[in-house]
Amino acid sequence: MAKKHDLRVMEDAAHSLPTTCSGKMIGTLDSDVTVFSFYANKTITTGEGGMLVTRDPEIAKRARVMRLHGINRDAFDRFTAKAPSWYYEIVAPGFKYNMTDIAASMGIHQLKKANAFQQKRAHIAALYDEALADLPIVKPPQSAEGDIHSWHLYVIQLDDSVAITRDQFVERMFAQGIGCSVHYIPLHLHPYWRDTYKLTPEMFPVSQRIYERTLSLPLYTRMTDDDVKRVVSAVKEALK
Ligand SMILES: Cc1ncc(COP(=O)(O)O)c(C=O)c1O
């Protein structure tokens, strides 16, 4: 569609490192730009920050300039520039979006562990899939055969046959010492979008219904098989 209408495509791949689609890594598909998040709860992290990838040298150049005050680094490249080393030029109204060196040093080492982290997450997800199989729970979608899922989150939905609400379920999990979360609260419920665009839940029945039944179970790389068992028994208890 983008090609037909000559549009640029930027992929929000916040959750998707490392993930594949038809055998290709996300970030190598046909879009103009792909953006990954390295926020604290992502598969790899730099605390805050992320990564932009592109094949387009013009976009890469623009991103480098805009990420740090619109400064053109070529102006003070110490090998090629004729200008003195203190010299720089602001060539655009840029931002302060640079990753700090401290965060980057963490990222370099996290990146090396990305595949191992993904495998550990996939292991935990498989344990959940098996242990929750006979419960009235809609499991998260799987990746296609042969593809890799990052398993950033393990999102379940309570089946309609479950008599309690999602909130009651989460309370029962908390009471057993298991923290759960909800990913995500739909935009139409957030005051800014709700009030600015006069949005109501009735306008988004599918999103609303899924939101009301959805929650995320704990999933992090240091979880042990016994931790997973503990979560599963809490789920069973909460469903009683
Ligand atoms: C789909 C999606 N896009 C973007 C973001 C934002 O990422 P960041 O916190 O690195 O800006 C998130 C955060 O979880 C996300 O889930």
PDBQT file of the ligand as one rigid body, heavy atoms in Angstrom, charges set to zero:
ROOT
HETATM    1  C1  LIG A 301       4.551  -0.642  20.932  1.00  0.00    +0.000 C 
HETATM    2  C2  LIG A 301       5.462   0.288  21.671  1.00  0.00    +0.000 A 
HETATM    3  N1  LIG A 301       6.012   1.326  21.020  1.00  0.00    +0.000 NA
HETATM    4  C3  LIG A 301       6.840   2.191  21.666  1.00  0.00    +0.000 A 
HETATM    5  C4  LIG A 301       7.144   2.042  22.988  1.00  0.00    +0.000 A 
HETATM    6  C5  LIG A 301       8.017   3.057  23.644  1.00  0.00    +0.000 C 
HETATM    7  O1  LIG A 301       9.299   2.629  23.822  1.00  0.00    +0.000 OA
HETATM    8  P1  LIG A 301      10.306   3.568  24.638  1.00  0.00    +0.000 P 
HETATM    9  O2  LIG A 301       9.863   3.478  26.064  1.00  0.00    +0.000 OA
HETATM   10  O3  LIG A 301      11.663   2.984  24.423  1.00  0.00    +0.000 OA
HETATM   11  O4  LIG A 301      10.157   4.943  24.076  1.00  0.00    +0.000 OA
HETATM   12  C6  LIG A 301       6.607   0.963  23.706  1.00  0.00    +0.000 A 
HETATM   13  C7  LIG A 301       6.956   0.745  25.112  1.00  0.00    +0.000 C 
HETATM   14  O5  LIG A 301       6.742  -0.302  25.658  1.00  0.00    +0.000 OA
HETATM   15  C8  LIG A 301       5.740   0.076  23.017  1.00  0.00    +0.000 A 
HETATM   16  O6  LIG A 301       5.181  -0.943  23.669  1.00  0.00    +0.000 OA
ENDROOT
TORSDOF 0
